[in-house]
Amino acid sequence: MEKYIEKISSATEKKTKKIQPLVKFISPHFGAFPSWINLTFETFSRNRDFELIVVTDQKTDKFSKYSNISFYHCSLEDFSNLAAQKTKTNVNIKRGYKICDFRPAFGVIFDEYLQNYDYWGHLDLDTFWGDMSSGLNHIIAKQYDIICAASHHVGGPFCLYKNTEKINNLYKKNSYYIHAFEVEKNVDFDEIGIKIDNNGFEKTVRISEANREIDVFRGKQFYLQDFDSSWWIKQVKKAFPDDTYLYPAFEFGKGIWQDGKIFDFQQEKEYVFYHFIDGKRRLFRPFKIKWCHQINYFYIGINGIKLNYKSWLYRSLHYMENLIIDALCIVIYKLGFLRHRLGLYRRK
């Protein structure tokens, strides 16, 4: 649903209307933020029509400049207690990754932070954001109950839910939700539920769709990523063999962010965001990415992130930083076998 926010001009006292979809994303993150987090926040902050609340145990004073990003500070134990209280289950989360199972219940767990928002959603922080308004507003305006990032299943790095009692409590229709919340290990409940015989939230959503109780958007893949997830689509087909959905080829590859937009490397297609999933495992970045407001463009792919700054000063600083990183790589990795040999010699 779209809200109309009135602003009164002090000069003319004439009322004007601005269409603004009220959407709030939730992203829990416990432990140190990754080296690219400034880039994630900078690209998201360009999207003024959307807000993000990060649930974390980290210090966040340095991020106060981002007006549409706020923080809910708590420990993992605090989150467990809140989730237990709101869902009326016995929750004892020991690892942050387990929180993924609770994503369908975020509308209940964080209800006091979602009042007056038309939609809430969850997103991963290994993402970089393009023009969200142009990619999402026309879909949000059609008032779907759930908006998926790709056609094959809910969950993943991004999903939007209409902020209604029916959708916020939809997870309770799944008979496995209590087990999923109370068991120690992650069971993929927010997606297809591989570890609970494919009885995850996706099955609940599909049943509700089939009964015409909810309307779900699965029309396109909103994101590009550096890892081929076609194997996951095959897993979804295996879980739902009678499925009538069409599964287009999964889109992956190198991307570029420029002027607030995300494109594939050839700039032939625009995306809402880029999911940095495999390149982060190859990224050796002892220093956090800085000066993000000065970035002209950057490339993202399986080999990491390549930055280009507007100013010669920041380009020079970045060049020197890369020299240090290259030297550290040589010392840590390429000369590692020599240190190992030397150690063996000394022990002899």
ZIGI-V217847 format. One record per run of one state. SS is the DSSP state (h for helix, s for strand, l for the rest). FROM is the first residue (numbers start at 1). LEN is the number of residues. If there is no record, write none. Layout:
((SS:FROM:LEN) (SS:FROM:LEN))
//
This chain:
((l:1:1) (s:2:7) (l:9:6) (s:15:7) (l:22:1) (s:23:7) (l:30:7) (h:37:9) (l:46:4) (s:50:7) (l:57:4) (h:61:3) (l:64:5) (s:69:5) (l:74:2) (h:76:12) (l:88:8) (h:96:14) (l:110:1) (h:111:3) (l:114:5) (s:119:5) (l:124:3) (s:127:3) (l:130:2) (h:132:9) (l:141:5) (s:146:3) (l:149:9) (s:158:5) (l:163:2) (h:165:4) (l:169:1) (h:170:4) (l:174:3) (h:177:6) (l:183:11) (h:194:3) (l:197:4) (h:201:10) (l:211:5) (s:216:2) (l:218:5) (s:223:3) (l:226:4) (h:230:10) (l:240:12) (s:252:1) (l:253:2) (s:255:4) (l:259:2) (s:261:4) (l:265:5) (s:270:2) (l:272:1) (s:273:3) (l:276:3) (h:279:4) (l:283:9) (h:292:3) (s:295:7) (l:302:2) (s:304:6) (l:310:2) (h:312:23) (l:335:1) (h:336:12) (l:348:1))
//
